[in-house]
Structure formats: C-alpha cells, structure tokens
Amino acid sequence: MNMMTRPASDTRSDTVFAPGPLVLAALIFVAALSRLLPHPPNFSPVEAIALFGGAFFASRAWALAVPLLAMLVSDLVLVGMLGGSYAMYLGGISFWSVYACIAALTVLGFGLRGRTSAPRVLGYGLAGSVLFFVVTNFGAWLGSAAFYPQNAAGLAAAYVAGIPFFKWTVAGTLAYSAFLFGGFALLRRRLPALRAQTV
C-alpha cells in the first residue's frame, strides 16, 4: 500500500522546481535588460512586462514583484553605464511615477488571466500605453517646477511635450507584448508544465 502512494516529498519537490515562474521571470528580465540596447525614446518593455506578469504569474505577489525588480535591475545597470545624468532620475517623482505605472499595469494584467487572445492583448497594451502617458507626463510636470509652471497651463504643456514620444510608447508596448505573450505561447506548446492558465 505504501509503495503505491506517492511520497509527500515528491509533491513538494514538484512545487519547488516548477518551471513556470522561472520561465516567466527569465522572459521578463530579458525584456527589461533589452533597455540597455540602443532604442528610440520611450520604445520600452515597461508596459508589456507588467501586463505579462499580471496575466501569467499564479502568485499575485510575484506578478507585482518580478516586473518591478526587473525594472530596478535594468535601472541600476543604466546608472552604472550612464553615470550621474541617469542617477539623478532614481528616486525622483518621474521614477516613482514609472514604478507606480508598473504596479497598476500588473493589476490591469490580471484581467488577461485565461483570456490572452491577440485582440485582448492588443487592447490591454493600448490601454496600458495611454495610462503610462497620462501618469508619467503628470509626474514630469509635478517634478519639473523649474521647467513647467505648476498650473493648468504648465500641465497642458507637459502633456503636449509628451505627444511626440507616445507613438514610441505604443510601438514598444506592442512589440514587447508580441515577444512576451507570443514567445510564451510557443513555449507552452512544447512544455506541458506551462500550459496551466497561470504558473
């Protein structure tokens, strides 16, 4: 009878070494570190990694933590590469507005769980790009009193200044969403352990 029963330790080991979270984290870190490569302004994986984490991590805590950590690691590497000019960004209002967007977009990504069709990912990506534009340009206005008057006219000027970059935000979000969601879909076809709704 005991020989027919699977030992509890085997079950624990399957849980500990489940490949899903590691695969998700690896994809997110690769996307985040691609920020180190030359790219157009605002062509970024930020929105895509947040939506992707929210869509597929079974643990909501990990869904929030991994994209934020990946972004922080890439920011610290950029500080090492670019020095003081980029270091001034860390900890400022613009910095916190970007990280607030990552958290908000991860929560938005929860709505993609089990429903990651191309049209839905496209819609969520566009919504995420708009949210990022609204929040980060507000942060740029709030954190740049010397450049933007702290009134309605200054806020409007901050949003107008951000418009030329919005197309790159959308392009980056859609490109990285295709890489993350599409790449993970291909991996799921090959690895049965990844086929659950969330991993």
Secondary structure, 3 states (H helix, E strand, C coil): CHHHCCCHHHHHHHHHCCHHHHHHHHHHHHHHHHHHCCCCCCCCCHHHHHHHHHHHCCCHHHHHHHHHHHHHHHHHHHHHHHCHHHHCCCCCHHHHHHHHHHHHHHHHHHHHCCCCCHHHHHHHHHHHHHHHHHHHHHHHHHCCCCCCCCCHHHHHHHHHHHHHHHHHHHHHHHHHHHHHHHHHHHHHHHCHHHCCCCC
